[in-house]
Amino acid sequence: MNKIKYIKISKNIKIRYLTNNLKKNPYIIFLHGFMSDIDGEKPKVFSKFCSKLKLGFFAVEYSGHGKSAGKFTQGNITKWSNQVNFFIKKKVKNNKFIIIGSSMGSWLSTLQFKYFKKQIKGFIGIGSAPEFLDKVMWKKFTSKMKYETMKKGVYNLKHGGYEYPITYQLIKDGRKNKVFNKKISSKIPVTFFHGTKDEAIPVKFSRKLIKIFTKAKRKLIIIKNGDHSLFSKKYQKKILKELENIINHSV
């Protein structure tokens, strides 16, 4: 049964996670996107799928996101990546796992290879957004927006009916977490899905990211007319089928 729980990662911060309470290898870990949470459809669909296959599942919600503790404006890629790292060490321990990253979650997933290279048995990226803070967001900021962000420390960006408080420390921290300059030699299946009508992140980001997996069994699936979320029923089927293939390959 799907259950939302909390894990204390520091004196003042508890973060939420969703689990199906199963303990069978390999675990499946889902990492959500920027200003998203674990109440969305993706974590639920993946959790249900894993329960059907009797595999353990975890979806991690970073500080300042959803109902996890902490202020969003105090978070950054380093902190969120460290929280994922802490969670894996505490809950997954030395077990094998397949990691699924959606948007920013794909960036955080890539950063975990530094610590869990031997345990990661597969990687799926959905609308992968590595280095998006500098290469997409900051790039689109006008001189006036950049000035305000640097002067006040934060800019409230309105986009798609939402407001994102973008801090200058978040932008600067993103630059410290580059992944395009890395080389990952894991011999595992790596599959990226990206839509041609992704309004947030261009397909070239997935193209560039998949190249850093030099020895992987790589697959880039470009979805014609697909959006950034890529999670309508027809896309779900494609992603779950690929996940099943990776599971069969890693067992």
Legacy VTK file of the C-alpha trace (Angstrom):
# vtk DataFile Version 3.0
C-alpha trace
ASCII
DATASET POLYDATA
POINTS 251 float
0.000 0.000 0.000
1.212 3.491 -0.880
2.174 5.435 2.189
3.575 8.936 2.689
6.190 9.122 5.426
8.738 11.620 6.747
12.467 11.279 7.300
14.487 13.701 9.429
17.535 14.824 7.496
18.760 17.535 9.863
17.810 19.180 13.158
15.082 21.323 11.592
14.286 19.585 8.312
12.000 16.644 7.676
11.317 15.664 4.098
8.470 13.545 2.801
8.687 10.390 0.775
6.169 8.033 -0.797
6.737 4.298 -0.522
4.854 1.093 -1.254
6.565 -0.527 1.772
7.940 -3.395 -0.309
11.545 -4.394 0.186
12.410 -6.306 -2.955
15.461 -5.542 -5.101
15.999 -3.605 -7.301
14.308 -0.597 -5.711
12.828 2.059 -7.987
13.484 5.671 -6.964
11.578 8.594 -8.474
12.851 12.188 -8.275
10.359 14.933 -9.167
10.934 18.264 -10.890
11.441 21.896 -9.882
8.708 23.146 -7.509
6.821 19.872 -7.955
6.008 17.316 -5.225
5.152 13.672 -4.523
1.382 14.213 -4.668
1.366 14.239 -8.465
0.410 11.499 -10.878
3.908 10.253 -11.754
4.843 9.007 -8.233
1.451 7.299 -7.856
1.633 5.576 -11.249
5.213 4.360 -10.675
4.383 3.192 -7.149
1.365 1.209 -8.349
3.428 -0.313 -11.174
6.182 -1.370 -8.730
3.647 -2.875 -6.321
2.261 -4.951 -9.189
5.784 -6.266 -9.864
6.432 -6.608 -6.103
9.377 -4.191 -6.228
10.198 -1.584 -3.607
9.450 2.025 -4.582
10.423 5.426 -3.188
9.593 8.963 -4.354
11.539 11.671 -2.525
10.253 15.224 -1.932
12.991 17.812 -1.391
12.916 20.562 1.242
10.751 23.564 0.348
8.697 21.441 -2.064
5.154 20.173 -1.427
4.666 19.518 2.288
8.340 18.882 3.091
9.821 21.254 5.679
12.092 24.158 4.822
11.807 27.290 2.709
12.029 26.895 -1.040
14.153 30.068 -1.238
16.803 28.449 0.976
17.087 25.379 -1.243
19.400 24.723 -4.156
20.758 21.868 -6.283
23.513 21.025 -3.770
21.062 20.810 -0.843
18.425 18.833 -2.748
21.025 16.463 -4.167
22.469 15.935 -0.667
18.970 15.176 0.656
18.474 12.511 -2.015
21.911 11.123 -1.152
21.057 11.010 2.573
17.735 9.318 1.823
19.308 6.596 -0.337
21.934 5.832 2.322
19.264 5.576 5.043
16.499 3.734 3.194
17.970 1.941 0.183
21.292 1.250 1.931
23.456 -1.109 -0.146
20.647 -2.411 -2.341
20.538 -1.984 -6.100
18.166 0.586 -7.564
16.889 2.083 -10.802
16.500 5.850 -10.748
13.846 7.853 -12.617
14.214 11.618 -12.870
11.601 14.035 -14.155
12.889 17.417 -15.371
15.165 18.758 -12.564
14.908 15.284 -11.008
16.988 13.995 -13.927
19.755 16.473 -13.010
19.644 15.333 -9.363
19.656 11.695 -10.540
22.799 12.258 -12.610
24.560 13.750 -9.568
23.913 10.517 -7.603
26.209 8.491 -9.879
29.182 9.996 -8.058
28.117 8.156 -4.887
26.099 5.120 -5.966
27.607 4.125 -9.307
27.813 0.420 -8.370
24.237 0.329 -7.055
22.476 2.134 -9.909
21.274 -0.460 -12.404
19.306 1.776 -14.743
18.306 5.386 -15.348
15.228 6.906 -17.009
15.026 10.646 -17.680
11.734 12.382 -18.533
12.092 15.869 -20.042
15.585 16.024 -18.517
16.634 19.494 -17.351
20.321 19.408 -16.369
21.888 22.832 -15.773
18.534 24.505 -16.636
18.897 27.233 -13.997
21.745 28.936 -15.831
21.311 27.674 -19.391
17.530 28.169 -19.680
16.151 30.306 -16.850
18.947 32.853 -16.289
19.554 33.042 -20.034
15.944 34.159 -20.578
16.075 36.787 -17.826
16.239 40.367 -19.092
18.991 42.677 -17.813
16.403 44.277 -15.519
15.348 40.878 -14.084
18.987 39.883 -13.540
19.722 43.185 -11.818
16.733 42.766 -9.473
17.716 39.164 -8.673
21.273 40.170 -7.812
20.261 43.293 -5.875
17.351 41.853 -3.867
18.599 38.247 -3.841
15.316 36.978 -5.282
13.051 37.502 -8.301
9.420 36.340 -8.365
9.106 34.789 -11.797
5.574 34.396 -13.138
5.253 31.478 -15.538
2.309 29.310 -16.614
-0.017 30.570 -13.881
2.582 29.950 -11.147
5.024 32.189 -9.332
8.566 30.956 -8.790
10.759 32.790 -6.261
14.144 32.513 -8.004
17.046 33.340 -5.707
20.472 34.418 -6.863
22.074 31.809 -4.596
20.039 29.115 -6.454
21.396 30.297 -9.827
24.986 30.458 -8.544
24.739 27.047 -6.878
23.458 25.526 -10.125
26.717 26.579 -11.782
28.638 24.521 -9.218
26.721 21.381 -10.171
27.571 21.012 -13.846
27.082 17.572 -15.366
27.609 18.105 -19.102
31.369 18.151 -18.466
31.294 14.722 -16.756
31.857 11.230 -18.131
29.953 8.332 -16.513
31.181 4.870 -17.473
28.391 2.734 -15.964
27.418 -0.155 -18.258
23.691 0.128 -17.596
20.537 0.895 -19.613
19.967 4.666 -19.826
16.789 5.851 -21.556
15.685 9.456 -21.987
12.231 10.572 -23.116
11.784 14.103 -24.460
8.885 15.784 -26.258
9.340 17.885 -29.400
6.811 20.395 -28.001
8.459 20.659 -24.580
7.726 24.278 -23.648
10.255 24.362 -20.797
13.386 22.450 -21.825
14.622 21.905 -25.421
15.326 18.335 -26.640
19.028 19.211 -27.003
19.391 18.946 -23.205
18.557 15.238 -23.302
20.788 14.787 -26.357
23.730 16.350 -24.520
23.110 14.549 -21.229
22.862 11.066 -22.738
26.317 11.539 -24.302
28.008 11.664 -20.885
27.029 7.995 -20.333
29.887 6.730 -22.455
29.466 2.971 -21.885
25.734 2.740 -21.223
23.119 1.038 -23.350
21.756 4.406 -24.436
18.359 5.199 -25.871
16.879 8.625 -26.611
13.155 8.443 -27.338
11.889 11.673 -28.859
8.115 11.977 -28.588
6.564 13.851 -31.500
4.322 16.664 -30.183
5.101 15.577 -26.605
5.004 18.230 -23.856
7.337 18.694 -20.864
5.351 16.445 -18.519
5.071 13.512 -20.977
2.552 11.779 -18.771
-0.708 11.426 -20.643
-1.903 7.785 -20.754
-0.192 6.979 -24.087
3.170 8.314 -22.865
2.782 6.543 -19.514
2.542 3.225 -21.344
5.782 3.874 -23.271
7.677 4.881 -20.109
6.372 1.952 -18.038
7.222 -0.484 -20.824
10.780 0.873 -20.898
11.000 0.671 -17.103
9.929 -2.981 -17.259
12.643 -3.662 -19.864
15.267 -2.083 -17.614
14.011 -4.049 -14.600
14.260 -7.313 -16.577
17.758 -6.369 -17.692
18.926 -5.634 -14.134
17.409 -8.629 -12.279
LINES 1 252
251 0 1 2 3 4 5 6 7 8 9 10 11 12 13 14 15 16 17 18 19 20 21 22 23 24 25 26 27 28 29 30 31 32 33 34 35 36 37 38 39 40 41 42 43 44 45 46 47 48 49 50 51 52 53 54 55 56 57 58 59 60 61 62 63 64 65 66 67 68 69 70 71 72 73 74 75 76 77 78 79 80 81 82 83 84 85 86 87 88 89 90 91 92 93 94 95 96 97 98 99 100 101 102 103 104 105 106 107 108 109 110 111 112 113 114 115 116 117 118 119 120 121 122 123 124 125 126 127 128 129 130 131 132 133 134 135 136 137 138 139 140 141 142 143 144 145 146 147 148 149 150 151 152 153 154 155 156 157 158 159 160 161 162 163 164 165 166 167 168 169 170 171 172 173 174 175 176 177 178 179 180 181 182 183 184 185 186 187 188 189 190 191 192 193 194 195 196 197 198 199 200 201 202 203 204 205 206 207 208 209 210 211 212 213 214 215 216 217 218 219 220 221 222 223 224 225 226 227 228 229 230 231 232 233 234 235 236 237 238 239 240 241 242 243 244 245 246 247 248 249 250
